[in-house]
Amino acid sequence: METLQLIAARTNKPLEYFLGDAASGDEAGLAEVERLVAVGENAAAVDAAESLVARSTDRRTAAHVRVLMCTALVRLSQGVRARSQASAARAYFEQAGDVLMAAESLGWEAAAARVMDDPVSVDLATEALRRCRSLDPVPPTTEARLLAMLGHVLVARHEYQRAIDAYEEAIAVGANFADLRRLSYVYGNLSLAYQELGHLGQAGHYARKAMAIDETLQDRVLIAFGENNLALLIFKQGDLASAVRHAERSLRQLEEIGLEAGRANVLMTLSELELERSGYEAAAAYARTAVELAERLGENTNAGEAHMWLGRIAAAQDDDSAADAEFAIAFDRFDQTRAADWQARGHALYAEILEARGDLAGANRQLRRALAAAGRPSTYLEAARIAIA
């Protein structure tokens, strides 16, 4: 029995798995949920997992199923439900003394908190990684997975350099991720992070790797978000017309799928592109739709960013009062989610707008607020300060 318990702990299988046919029904159900999650059939995975949890008499099996259910719920952007399942699983594994699975459950709590736009997601992911690394030896597969989760929440908080460090470490630790879908997320977010830092060559490298995996998996959601990523990258490389085509294709695919979570990001890409070609009416329409969608889904940071785009569009049309009002709303939304990076960016952008109006005193006030929000000068803020000076 002690040997079986050791094997069960090392393989993350319930003890009943090795005790004959008594739990064969639960094991078959668990395998089916695993299969559905692996192939990306997330809604079906949630249904199967809920059914298995309801009928299973084994608490450990139920806890494992809850972790899988959380995975599917996060991918469906149902953060509240996902967090509840991960929390319940963690409570069981902590009681059972299973440090590894408790850490993994905590990692999924962090992922769910990210979906909910909760800044505690970074703390949860960091604690999950710490618990994993407290084991001897440290399991590399779980460590790589938790590093990737940390990277995801850091990208969501716009802490791009920290995210890149986490992702690069995850790739080094995990060597080759067995889960191609998870590897695609890593590559896609690495591309976005490198874009934000201005490293377009690296961004393109990872964007191509992500899209190759997405095409192999034929995952329409990943392909749609990959198109938006490519739109931003191509735009930064100077090809506006191609960028618009990729962004429009991304939005069309998300509408066909019926996925609303994350759609606000694509709408803001289109708003940015229309603003670039002075299509103010279309740019404002995309940004307003992004605001409505983000607020309905509880994506407060996205809502703030969309209001910021409305402010920039108003400023481009010399509507000073509308620009001021939109930036005020944006700052309030960023306050709600403690989005310090977006606060810093927003104040820096507003400073540029006020400088263009001739309000140098107001511009300098905004720049001081940007520096205070960032906590330290960034390349972007230094550029804004030089422009105002």
N, C-alpha and C positions, 0 to 999 in steps of 0.2 A: 504493500500500500504506500509506503514512504517513497519507493521508487516511482510509482505511478503519479504520486503527488508532485514529485520533482519534474517529471516529464511534462505533466500538465502545466505546471508553472512556466517551464521554459518554452513551451509551444503555444502558450496563451489559449489552451483548450480547457473546457470544463472537465473535471475529473470523470464525470459520467461518460465522456467520450470514449474512455478506455475500459469501461466496465460492461461491455456487451451491448445488448439491444434495448436496454431499458429506456434509454434516452434517444433512440434512433430517430424518432419523430422530430424531436427538437433539433437534432443535428442536421437532419434533412432540411428543416425549415431555416436553420441558421445558414446552411450552405446556399440555399436559394436566395436569401437576403444578400449574402455576400456577392452572389453572381449578379443580381440586379444592380447593386451599387457599382460593381466593377464595369458593367457595360453601360452605365449612365442612365438606367431606367429608374430615375429617382422617385417619381410618384408611386410607381409599383413597388419599389423597395420599402417605402414608408408604409403602404398598406399591408404588405407581407409582414413587416416588422411589428406593427401594432397588433396584428392577429396572433403572432407568435408570443409576444409578451403577455397577451391576455390569457393564453392557454397554457403557457409553460409553468411548471411547478418548481423549476430549478432557478434559483435566484442568480447564479453566476451566468447561466445561459442568457437569462433576461437582460443582465447588465451588458453582456457582449452585444446583444441585439440592439440595445439602446444606443450604444456607440455607433453602430452601423446606421441606425435610423437618424442619428444626429448628422452623420456625414451627408445623407441624402437630403435632409432638411436644410442644411447649410447651402447645399447646391441649389435648392429651390428658394433660397433667400427667406426662409421662415425662421428668423432668428430666435424668437421667443420660444417656440416649440423645441427647436434644436437645443437651446440652452437648458431647458427643463430636462430633456432626456439625458444630456451629458452630465448634468448635476446629479441626477438620480444614479447614473452608472458610477460616477466617482464616489458617491456616498457608499455604495456597496463595496467597491474595490478597496477603499480606505479601511472599511470595517474588516475586510478579509485579509488585510495586510499585503495586498498586491500593489506594490509601488509602481511597477511598470504600467499596468493598466489604469491606475489612478492618474498617472502623469498623462497618459494618452487621452483619458476622459477630460482632464483639465485643459489639454490642448484644444479639444473640440469645443469646450466652453468658451475659450478665447475666440475661436472661429465664429461661434454663434454671436458673441458680444460684438465682433467686428461687423457682422451683418446688421446688428442693432445700432451701429454707430456709437457704441459705448467705449469711451477711452480706456476703460479698465482692461480692455482686450490685451493691451501690451503687457500689463502686469501679470495677467493670467497665463499668457504664452511664455513669459520669462520664467514664471514659477514652474510651469510644466516641464520646461527644458532643464531647470535646476534639479527637479526630482528625478528625471531620467538619468542625469549625469551623476546622481548620488549612488547609482548602482555600480557594482563591480563584478564583471566587466560592464561597461556602458554598451547597451545594445545599439549598434550603428543604424539599423533600419529605423527604429523609433526615434533616435536622435536626429536623423536626417529629416524625418517627417515633421518633428516638432520645430526644427530650425526653419523648415519651409513655412510652417504655420506662423512662426514669429515674423518671417519676411512678409507674409500676406498682411498681417495686422499693421506692420510698419509702413507698408505701401499705402494702406487705407488711411493712416495718420500722416501721410506725405513726409515720412522720415526716410528719404530715399537712400542716402548713403548707408544708414544702418540696415535697411532692407537688403541692399546689395551684399553687404558683408554676411548677413544671415543666409541668403540664398547661395552665395559662393561656397560658404562653409557646408551647407546642406549637400551641395553637389559633390564636394570633396569627401565628405563623410559617407554619403550614400553610394558613391561611385555611380552605379547605374540604377536609377529608380525602377523598381519592378512595375509600378503603377504609371503608365504612360500619361494618363489624364493628369495626375498630380505633377508630373514633370512638365507637361504643357503649361500648367498654371505658373510654375516656377519660371520657365523661359519667358512667358508672356509678361509677367510682372517685372522680371529683370529688364525686359525691353522698355517697359514704361518708366522704370526708375532711371535707366541710363538716358532716356529721352529727356526727363526732367532735369538731369544734371548736365545736359548738353553734349553727351557722348553719343552722337548719332551713329557712328560706325558700330559700336558695341550694341546699340539699340537695334539696328538692322540685323545684326548677326543673330541675336536671340529671337527677334520677331520671325525670322525665316525658320528657325528651329521649331518654334512653337507651332507655326502654321503647318509645317510638314507633319507633325504629330497629329494635329487636329484633322488634317485631310485623311491621314491613315485611319483614325478612329471614326471618321465621318460624324463627328460631334457637332451638331448645328449650332449649339450655344457657344462653344469655344470658337468655332469658325466665325460667328457673328462678332464676338468681341475682338477676335484677331483682326478682322477687317477694320474695326474702329482704331485699333492700335496702329495698323498700317496707314490709315488716313492721317493720323497725327504725325507719324514719322515722315511720310511723303510730303506733307505740308511744310514741315520744318526744313525739308531738303529743297523746298522752292517750287514744287509742282502742285499748285492749287487745284487745277481742274481734276487731276487724278485723285487727289485727296477727297474732293467732294464725291466722286463716284464711289470710292471705297466706303465713305461714311454713310452715304445713302443706301448702299448695299447692306451695310451692317444694320441700319434701322429697319429696313425692309425684312431682313431675316428674323430679327427679334419680334417684329409684329406678326410674322407668319407663325413663329413658334408660340406666340402668346406670352412671352416672358417680359414682365415689367421691371423686375429688379435689375438695376444697372443700365436701363434704357436711358435714364436721365443723362448719363455720361455721353452717350452717343448724340443725344439732342444738343448737348453743349458743344460737342465737336462741330456739329453742323452750324450752330450759332456762331462759333468762332470763325468758321470758314466763310460764312455769309458776311460777317462783319468785315473780314479782310477784303472782300470784293465790293464793299459798300452796299450790300443788300440789306439795308437796315430793317425794313419791314419783315423780311423772312428771318433775319437773325433774331429779332425780338420775339417773333412767333415761336421759334424753336426754344428760346430761353424761357418764355412763359410756360410752355408745355412742360419743360424740364422742372420748373418750380412746382407746378401743380402735381406732377407725378412724384417728385421727391418728397414733398410734404405729405402726400397721401400715404406713401410707403414708410414714412418716418426717417427718411434719409436727410437729416438736418444739414450735414456738411455739404451734400450735393445741392440742397436747396440754397444754402448760402452762396455757393459758387455760382449757381444760376442767377441769383439776384445780382451778383457782382458783374456777370456778363450783361445784364440789363442796364446796370449802371454805366458800363463802358459804352454800350450802344447809345444810351442817352447822351453821354458826354461827346460822342462822335457827332451827334446832331445838335450840339450846343444847348441841350436842355439841362441846365445846371441844377435846377431844383429836383428834377426826376433822378438825375445821377446821384445827388446827395442822399435822396430818400432810399434809393436802392442799395447804396453802400452801407447805410445805417442798418438796414434789415440784414444785409449779409454779415456784418460784424456781430449782430445779435445772435444769428444762427451759429456762427463759429464759437461764440461764447458758450452756447448751450452744450456743445460737444467738446469743448476744450481743445479745439483744433488750432493749436498755436501756430503751426506752419501756415495755415490758410489765413489766420489773422495777420501774420507778418506780411504775407504776399498781398493781401487786400489793402492794408494800410500803405504799403509801398506803391501799389498801383494808383490808389486814391491820391497819394502825394504827387505822382506824375500828372494826374488830371488837374489838380489844384495849381500846380506849377504852370501848366499850359494856360490856365485862366489868368495867371498873373498874381495869384494869391500865394506868395512865397512864404508868408508866416504860417498859413494853414498847411502848406506842403511840408514845412519843417516839423510842425506838430505831428502830422501823420507819420513822417519818417521816424520820429522819436518813438512813436507808438509801435511802429513796425519793428524797430530794433529791440524794444522792450519785450514784444511778443515772441520774437525769435530767441531771445536770451543771449544771442551772439551774432555778430555780423555774418551774413552769408554772401556768396558771390552776387546773388540777385540784388540784395539790399545795398551792397557796396556800389553796384552799377546805378541803382536808383539815387543814391546819395551823390554820386559824381554828377549825374544828370542835373539834379537840383542845384548843386553848387555852381 
